[in-house]
Amino acid sequence: MKSKRNLTRFTYETTAFQGWRLCLSRAGSTFTKYFSDKNYGGSKKSLTAADKALNELKHLVDNSRRVNGKLSRTTIRKGQKLLESA
């Protein structure tokens, strides 16, 4: 499987982690979460979960209010909470 924008595939033989990394940067804030193949039952299922979380996070961040060009604290907290529950 090939990496997509904001989703990177990790499949190194020398590490214990195999899965997808979601990383989204907007307005000075970066959101990151790892989706392990072990936790989600395979590479396709972890990709599906990562893609769903990415779409929800993009929707939240792109439709949020900005304060001096930065994301508000509330939006950052909502984004972190969204990733924790994914």
C-alpha positions, 0 to 999 in steps of 0.5 A, a space after each residue: 500500500 502506498 502512502 497518501 497525503 497526511 497518512 504515512 505507512 510504516 512497515 519497517 522490519 527492524 521495529 515493532 510498529 507496523 501501521 499508519 501515521 496520521 499527521 495534519 498541520 494547520 495554522 501552527 498546530 500539528 495533530 498526530 496519531 498512530 494507527 497500528 495494524 495489530 490494534 485494528 486487525 490488519 493494514 486495510 482496517 487501520 488505513 480505513 480508521 486513519 482515513 476516517 479520523 483524518 476526514 473528521 479532523 480536516 472538517 473540524 479544523 477547516 471549519 473552525 474559528 481562528 484567533 490571530 491566524 492560529 487555531 483556538 484552544 477549544 479547536 485544538 482540544 476538540 481535535 486532540 479528543 477526536 484523535 484519542 477516541 479514534 
